[in-house]
Amino acid sequence: MTEEKRKLRSAAWFGGEGKNAFMHRSWMKNQGIPGDEFDGRPVIGICNTWSELTPCNAHLRGLAEHVKRGVYEAGGLPLEFPVMSLGESNMRPTAMLFRNLASMDVEESIRANPIDGVILLAGCDKTTPALLMGAASCNLPTITVSGGPMLNGKFRGQDIGSGTHVWKFAEEVKAGRMPVADFLAAEQGQSRSAGSCMTMGTASTMASMVEALGIGMPDNAAIPAVDSRRGVLAHLAGRRIVDLVHKDVTISRILTRAAFENAIRVNGAIGGSTNAVLHLIAIARRVGVDLSLDDWDRLGRGVPTIVDLMPSGRFLMEDFYYAGGLAAVMASLDGAGLLQRDVMTVSGKTIGELVDGAPNYNHEVIRPLENPLTEEGGISILRGNLAPNGAVIKPSAATAELMQHRGKAVVFENIEHYYARIDDPDLDIDASSVMVLKNCGPRGYPGMAEVGNMPLPAKLLKQGVSDMVRISDARMSGTAYGTVVLHVAPEAAAGGVLALVRDGDLIELDVAGRRLELLVPDEELAIRRRDWAPPTPPVGGYQSLYVERVLQADAGCDFDFLVGRRDAGIPRHSH
């Protein structure tokens, strides 16, 4: 019992008979909490990103109640607290701008309060990495509980995927093949239950990363938001976090290099979002693991995509869960020697123990390794004079014929220039062109918005063109698809070579050779650089801080002053 109390931070607030303990306990008791709840039992913070402005997370209040039941059963005291909620669907200019801010909210909320362990309730794209980044810097016992995906979208007899079909239907309207009335009629059918995107977009990818890293409970990735089993998972997580506090199993003991290496391979197998590259690098560096783009390329090579899910494939997350979920995928990888089995998870079991014998109930949804959706599913990292610090492409969502390509650049200086120019009938563009979008990176937007998958011009869509090579320092939605090179580093706004590209320049893409080259002589680029000026930065406020301190995409877009662990010592008294 003495050893247990030694480990509990909350005793520094609630323990003893002095003035400060009196104040802390007394003020908490105005919520109707009995005195014996402050007897030294673990205090579990429930970090909730619930918000009605974040549709993916609007059901998390109910999920928190399931967590509380589990905490109480295990002898802990659950205390729920809010942090900034990042909704990809509503926030402008982009939720990514606020990921680091939310991580600061999480970190300082945990450190400043009498919390011994924490449950992170996340759902929408950036909420998962923001919460994990903040918690990693504090290094307390931690479990992430994802909100789960929506039920499959339905529209006129077919399954439709959130995000993915928005892009598809919008292009059909643009090409004149779908009436606007039909497009609008699909809205309600796409989003017909609580939860996050049911495609393998960033939300589902990050929920899968949570499970693959071992920082979430088994089946975290795929249980639909409205399935009662999601509530059971939350309940069990509440029980389990109390045990982790007693055993002092901190987040750094779970988020090891081996765990991140497993997650990278899993991301390739599921056809996960390119956004996972940024987020895993940022999370790893918060906990003290030096993860790099080279790790993504090395570990992703030879990993096939075996999950046939939109946007890369046909099915949706509901189907994925019924087929066996992430455990079935990891069992296949394990059978091929692609997993490190001894990685510990918050469940108390190793990854190997969790995936042993995991069944696959549908070999169409989760395909055999010998019959993959894509032979090379891992994220490919490209380098060359156009991206000396790296750029990313998702082969499973690209067109095979375009993976080696040379074409003339059609340049858009920013997203407004793109919208003003893309459907100009006089625009000199054809299927062989390479579309280039600048000034949409971390500093340039600011915040690195999901605009990199630039929709094709209407005149080419009407000709039947369905994909083109596109290059940008932006991101794209995990629900999007196409031969799109993203996260070009350094970005244009930081003076990267991308800033110097002009209409008509030849660009060569060679994914197999991991090359991205601007075929312009160095002498000419030097002349252009003399004429280049950086964009005017924001004046004051958070955006100014962001532009001044954000790292480039290859380093995860964290703030330079947030990298690393600061742990959660006992702060000075407030009175």
N, C-alpha and C positions, 0 to 999 in steps of 0.2 A: 504493500500500500504506500509506503514511504517513497519507493522508487517511482510509482505512478504519479504521485503528487509533484515530485521533482520535475517531471516532464511537462506538466500542465502550465501553460502560459496564463490561463485564466485565473489561477490562484493569486497572481500578482494584482488582480483587480478585486476579486471576490473573497479571498481568504483573509482570515484574521479578524481582530476586534478594533482596529484603529479607525480614525476618522475617514480615511479614503475608502476603506472597505465598506464602512457604513454607508457612505454616499453612493458608491457604485451599486450596492445591493438594494438600497432603499429606492433609488430611482427606477431600477428594473422592476421592482415589485409593484409599481403602479399599473403594470400590465396584467396583474393577477397571478404572478408566478409565486408559488409557495416557497417559503424560506429554505426548505430542504433541497430545493433544486440547486442551491449554491453550496453544496456540501463537498465540493471538490471533484464532481463528475465532469467528464469532458464537455466543453462547450463547442458545439459544431455550428459554424457559420454556413448558412445557405445563401450563396451568392447568386442572386436571381436577376436575369436580364429580361424579365417580363416587361412588356410594353404593348399597348394597343397600337402604337405607331410602328411596331415590328411584327407584322402578321405571323411570321414563322414562330414567334415566341409568345403569342398572345394567350396560349394555354398553359404557360409555365407556372402560374399561380396554383393551379390544380396539382401539377406534378410536385410542387414543393410540399404539399400536404402529405403526399405519399412518402417523401423523404423524411418528414418530421415523425411520422409513425414509426419508421424504422429506427430513427435515432432514439426516440423515447423507449422503444422496446429493448434496445441495447444498453440503456442506462445513461444516455447522454442528454444534454440540454440543447435543442435546436433553436437557433436564432436566425431568422431570415433578414437579409438586408439587400437593398437594391443597388445596382450599379448601372452606369450608362449602357443603354441598349442600342445596338447598331443594326438597323434594318436596311438591308441592301435594296429593298424595293422602293423605299421612300426617301432615303437620305440623299441630299445633294451637297456638294458636287459628287461625292462618293463616300460610302461607308468606310472605305480603306483609309481615308484621311483621318478618321477618328479611332482607328484600331489602337494606336499607341496611347491616345488619351484615355480610352476605356481601360487599357491595361494598367495605367497609372491609378485610375479610380479603384480598380480591384486590388492592386498591390497595397496602396495606402489604407484602404478600408480594412484589409486583413491585418496589416501591421499595427494600426492604431487601436484596434479593438480587442476585447478579451476572447480570442478565438484560439482553439487548440487544433482544430482540423476544419476542413472546408469542403463542401459540396458545391461544384460549379454547375449551374443550370444554364445551358446554352442551346442554341438552335441555328439561327440565321448565320450566314457565312462568317462574318468577322467576329461574332460573339465568342465562338470557340477559341480561336487563337488569342484574342484579347484576354480572356479569362485565364487561359493557360499561361500566357506570358506573365501576367501579374502574379499568379499563384506561384509560378516557378521562381520568381525573384524572392518570394517570401520563404519558400521551402518548408511548408508545413505538410502534414498528411492531407492528401487531396484526392478526390474522385470527381470526374466529370460525368454528368448525366445529360445526354442530348435529348432534345424534345421530340425527335423522330420525324419521319417524312409524312407528307400528306398521303391520302389514298390516291390510287391511280387516277389521273385525269380522264374524263370521258367526254367524247363529242361525236354525236351521230354514228354510234356503233364502233368507234375506234378509240384505243387508248391514246391520250395525248400527254406529253410531258411538259411540266412547267419550265418556262424559259426556252427549251428546245423548240417547241411548236410555235412560240411567239416569233422566233426568228424565221422558222419555215413558213408560217402563214403570212407574215409580213412580206416576205419575198414573193409569195404567190400573189398577194394583192398588188405588189409593185409590178409584177410581170403581167398583170391583167388576167390571171387565171383563177382568182378567188374574189368574189364580191365582198365589199366592205361589210355588208350586213352579216355575212357568214363569219367573217373575222371577229366581229364584235360578239356574235352569238357564242363563240367559243370561250369567252371570258369566265363565266361561272363554272363551266364544265372543267376548266383547267384546275381551278382551286376550289375543291368541293369538301374539304375537311380541314381541321386544324393541322398544323405541322409545317415543315419546311419543304423545299423543292423535292419532288419524288424522282427526279432524274439524278444521275451521278454528277450533279453540280457541286459547287464548293461546300454547301451545307452537308450533303450526304458524304462527300469526300472527307470532310473534317470529322464527322461522326465516325466514319470508318477509321480514320487515323487515331482517334481516341481509343477505339477498341484494339487496333493493331499495336499501339504504343503500350497497352496494358494499363492506361490511366482511367479506363472506364470498365464497367462490368460486362461480362459476356453478353452478346447480342445487342450491345449498345448501338451498333451501326444502323440496323435495318428495321427494328420493330416499328410499325406505323404509329404515328402520334396518338391515334384514337383507339388503338388496340389496348385492351386491359393489361396486356403483358408489359407495356411501357410503364404503367403504374407499379407493377410488381418489381420491375428492374429498379425503379426509383426507391421503392420501399427497402429492397435488399441493399442498395447502396447506402441508405441511411443507417442500417444495421452495421454494415461493414466499416464505415468511416470511424465509428467509435472504437472498433477493434484496432484499426490502423493507428489511432491516437495512442491507445494503451501500449502498442508495440513500437511506437515511434517510427513508423514507416513513412518517411517523408517523400515528397514528390521527386527529389533527386535520386532516391533509391529505385524509382520506377523508370524515370526518363533518362535512361543510360544511352550510351552510343549504340549499343546493340539493339535497343528498342527502336531508335530512329532508323537504323539500317533495315530492320524488319518492316517498318512503316513505309519506307521508300519502295521496297519491293512489292508490298501490298498495293500501294498506289498504282504501280504499273499493271498489276493483275486486274484491278477493278476499272482501269481506264479513268483514274481520278483526275481532278481538276489541276491545271497548271498553277492555280493559286496556292496549292499545298506546298509548292516549292518555297515561296516566300514565307509562309506561316511556320513550316517546320524548322527552317533555318533560324527564324526569329525566336521560336520557343526554345530550340536547342541552345542557342547562345545565351538565353536568360539563365538556363540551368547549368551552364558551364561546359557544354558540349560544342566543339568547333565543327559544325556541320557546314558543308560547302556545296556549290554547284557541281564540283567534280565528284563529290560523293553521290549526288543524284544521277549523274551520267554513268558512273562506274557500276553502281548497284542496280540501276534500271536496265542495263544492257542484258539482253537475253531473257528478260521477263516478258512472257506473252500476256496480252489482255484476254482473260477468260470469262469475264462478266459481260454478258451481252445486254448492256443497258444504254439507254439514251444518255448523252448525245452520240456516243460511239456506236451503239447498237440499237436493239429493238424494244427491250423490256424496261420496266420501271421498278422502283424500290420495293413496292409491295410484293411484286413477283420475286424479287431477290430474297426477301425475308422468307417467303414460303419455300423457296428452293433450298434454303439452308443457311443463308446469310454469310457473314464474313468468315465464320468458323470453317465453312466448307471450302472457301477460297484458300484460307491459310493452310488447311489440311492438304490441299493439292500442292501448294508451294513447299510445304514441309516434306511431302513425299518425293519432291525433286531436289531436296537438299538446299532449298532457298530460304529457309528460316533458321534463326538461332533459337533453338528450342528452350534454352534454360533461362530466357528472359523472364523476370518476375513480374506479376501483374497485381493490381489492387485486390483482386479476388482471393489472393493467397496462393494461387496456383501459377505454375509457369505457363508460358505460351504453349509449349509442347503438350503439357497435360490438358490444356483446354481444347486443343484441336485434335487430339488423338481420337480417331474413330468418328469425327464429325461427318454426318451424312450429307450427301448431295441428292436432293429429291427431284431435281429438274436439270437435266444435262443440256437443255437448250439455253436456259438462263445462265447457269454456271457451267461453262463448257470444259471438257477434258483438256488437259495441257497439250495433248497431241492434236487437238482440233480447235485452236484458239480463234478468237475473233480477229486478233492482230498478232503476228509473230513477235514484233518488237513493241511492247506496250509501255515501257518505261519512258519517262520524260527525257527527251534528248536535249543536250546542252550544246549550243553552237558557239563558235568563236571565229574571229577574223577581224579585219580592220573595221568592219561595221559594228562589231560587238566584241571589243577586246576583253571585256570582263564577263562576257557571256550573254546569251539569249536562250529562250526556251521554246520548244515546240512539242506538241502532244501528237505523236504519230498515230495513235488509235483514232483520232478525230480528223485526220488529214487525208488528202487524196494521194494515193500511192504514186500516181504519174507525176505529181508536182513536187515530190520529195527531192528530186534533182532537177533544177530549173535555172534558166538564165533568161532575164527579161528586162525591159526598160522600165524605169521608175516613173510612176505617176505620184506626185508628192502633194501632201496636204500638210500645211504648216501647223495646224491645230484642228480641233474637232469642228469648230465653226467654219473653217475653210473647207473641211470635208463636206459638211452639209450644204454649203453654198455651191460647191463645185461638182459633186458626184453625179448629179443628173443633168448637168449641162449637156445638151445634145452635141455640142462642138468639142466636148472633152476628148482628147486624143488617148483613147484607151481601148485595148482589146484583151482577149482571153490570156494572151501571153504576157501582159503587163504585170508589174509588181507594184501593188499599192503600198505607199509608205505614209504613215501617220506620225508626225512629230509632236513634241511638247505636251505629251500626255502621261509622262512618268511621275515619279514621286514629287519632284519639285515643280514640274511643268504644268500639272493640271490645276492645283496641286492635289496630291493624294493618289495618283495612279489609277484612274478610273477604268471601268470595264467597257472601253470603247474600241479595243484593239481588233475586234472581229468585223470591222467595217463592212456593212452590207454592200453587195455588188451593185453597180449602176443598173438602172432599169433596162437600158438598151441591151446590155449583155444578158440579163436574166431572160428577156424576151427572145433572145437568140438561143436559149437553152444552156447557157453557161451556168454552172452550179458552184464552181469554186475557182479561186485564184490565189496566188501567193500574196500574203499581206504581212507587213512588217511594222512593228511599232514598239515604242517604249512604254506603252500602256499594258493593262491586263485585259483579259476577256472573261466573261461569265463562264463558270464551269459547265453551264448548260449549253454553251455555244459549241460550234464545230467549224472545221475548215482548216486549210493549210496556212496557219497563222503563226508567225514568229513574234514572240512577245518578250517583255521585260528586257529589252535591249539596254545594255549597260556599258559605259555610262549613257544616261539618257541625253536627249537633245538639249534640255534646259541646263544641264551641267556641262555642256560643251562637248558631248560625245560626237563622234563622226556622223551619227545620224542627223545632227543639225546641219550638216553640209551637203546632204543629198539634194540633187536638183532633178527636175523633169528630164527624162531621157537618159539619165545615167544607167549604165548596165549594172545589174546586181545578180550575183550567183549564189544560189542556195544548194547545198549538198549535205543533206541530213546524214547520209551514211558516213560521209567524211567529216561530219560535225563542223562544217564550214559555212560562214556567211560573209561574203566579200562584196565590197563596193569597188567596181572595176574602174576606178578613176586614179590617175597618177598622183603620187604623194605631193608633187610640186603644185598641181592644180588644187589639191585640198588645202595646202598651205596658203595659197592665194585666197581661197574662199574663207579660210579661218580669219584672215585679217579683216574681212568685211562683216564677220559675225558678231553679234552682241547678244548677251543673255537677256531673256525676258525680264520685264520689270517685276520684282518680287512683291508679294502682298505687303501692305502697310499695317503693322500692328496686329494684335490679337493672336489667337492660336495658330492661324495659318502662317503667320510670320515665324513663329517658333518652329513650326513643322518644317518649313522650307530651309531654315537655318540649320536644323539639327538632324534631319532625316538622312539615313544611310541609303545607298543605292540598292537596286533590286537584288543584286548578287549577294548582298549582306542582309537581306530580309526586310529592308525598309523600316527597321526599328530606329528609335532615336539613339544617337551615339552614347548619351549619358544613361540609357536604361539597360544597356547590355550587361549581363552578369547577374549573379546572385547577391542580394543584400541581406537575405534571411529576415527573420521576424523576431528580433530580440525584444526585450521588455522596454517600451518607451518610458521617458521620464513622467513623473506624476503631473496631472493636469491641475491640481489644487494644492 
